Amino acid sequence: MEGNMDESRKAFESWIADMTNSDLHRGIMLDRRESGGYSHLATENKWEAWQASRAAIEIELPIPAYSRPDIQAATMHRVNLCKDSIRAAGIKVKE
């Protein structure tokens, strides 16, 4: 889950950086305390909302049904790759 949070934080920080028009303001907005939280209160509040919005999303992928075991195995492998990609974006996948 730590890697997923890193990807989510990267996306969040990119979004914050795009909202500012100066390196100084960008640095102030993205400055982090030792605890990992943001020094700027507005950024910290946005980060908490960002995390809550991601935690509220859960995707359920359909389980493919094939009569041939070789096709079923290959398809499930692809489904698992999709699940990994979704989780890497910080979104839950319903099991």
C-alpha positions as CSV (number, residue, x, y, z in Angstrom):
1,M,0.0,0.0,0.0
2,E,3.0,2.3,0.6
3,G,3.8,2.3,-3.1
4,N,0.2,3.2,-4.0
5,M,0.3,6.1,-1.6
6,D,3.5,7.3,-3.2
7,E,1.8,7.3,-6.6
8,S,-1.2,9.1,-5.2
9,R,1.0,11.7,-3.5
10,K,2.9,12.2,-6.7
11,A,-0.3,12.9,-8.6
12,F,-1.5,15.2,-5.8
13,E,1.7,17.2,-5.8
14,S,1.7,17.5,-9.5
15,W,-1.9,18.8,-9.3
16,I,-0.9,21.4,-6.6
17,A,2.2,22.4,-8.6
18,D,0.1,23.0,-11.7
19,M,-2.1,25.4,-9.7
20,T,0.7,27.8,-8.9
21,N,2.6,30.1,-11.2
22,S,5.8,30.6,-9.3
23,D,8.6,28.4,-8.0
24,L,8.5,30.2,-4.6
25,H,4.8,29.7,-4.1
26,R,5.1,26.1,-5.3
27,G,7.8,25.5,-2.7
28,I,5.7,27.0,0.0
29,M,2.7,24.9,-1.0
30,L,4.6,21.6,-1.1
31,D,6.9,22.0,1.9
32,R,6.5,19.0,4.2
33,R,7.1,18.5,7.9
34,E,9.1,15.6,9.3
35,S,5.8,13.8,10.0
36,G,5.0,13.8,6.3
37,G,2.2,16.3,6.5
38,Y,2.3,19.6,4.6
39,S,3.4,22.8,6.4
40,H,0.9,24.9,4.4
41,L,-2.6,24.4,6.0
42,A,-4.5,24.7,2.7
43,T,-2.3,22.0,1.1
44,E,-2.7,19.7,4.1
45,N,-6.5,20.1,3.9
46,K,-6.4,19.4,0.2
47,W,-4.2,16.4,0.8
48,E,-6.6,15.0,3.4
49,A,-9.6,15.5,1.0
50,W,-7.6,13.9,-1.8
51,Q,-6.9,10.8,0.3
52,A,-10.5,10.6,1.4
53,S,-11.8,10.8,-2.2
54,R,-9.4,8.0,-3.3
55,A,-10.4,5.9,-0.3
56,A,-14.1,6.2,-1.2
57,I,-13.5,4.7,-4.7
58,E,-13.6,1.0,-5.1
59,I,-13.7,-0.7,-8.4
60,E,-15.2,-4.2,-9.0
61,L,-13.9,-6.0,-12.0
62,P,-16.0,-8.7,-13.6
63,I,-14.7,-12.2,-13.4
64,P,-14.6,-13.7,-16.9
65,A,-16.0,-17.1,-17.4
66,Y,-14.6,-19.3,-20.1
67,S,-15.0,-23.1,-20.5
68,R,-11.5,-23.6,-21.7
69,P,-9.0,-23.5,-18.8
70,D,-6.2,-22.1,-20.9
71,I,-8.3,-19.1,-22.0
72,Q,-9.6,-18.6,-18.4
73,A,-6.0,-18.6,-17.0
74,A,-4.8,-16.0,-19.6
75,T,-7.8,-13.8,-19.0
76,M,-7.4,-13.9,-15.2
77,H,-3.8,-12.9,-15.7
78,R,-4.9,-9.8,-17.6
79,V,-7.5,-9.1,-15.0
80,N,-4.8,-9.2,-12.3
81,L,-2.6,-6.9,-14.3
82,C,-5.6,-4.4,-14.5
83,K,-6.1,-4.7,-10.7
84,D,-2.4,-4.0,-10.1
85,S,-2.6,-0.9,-12.3
86,I,-5.7,0.4,-10.5
87,R,-4.1,-0.2,-7.1
88,A,-1.0,1.6,-8.2
89,A,-3.2,4.7,-8.8
90,G,-4.2,4.5,-5.2
91,I,-7.7,3.1,-5.9
92,K,-9.1,0.0,-4.2
93,V,-10.2,-3.0,-6.1
94,K,-13.1,-5.1,-4.7
95,E,-12.1,-8.7,-4.3
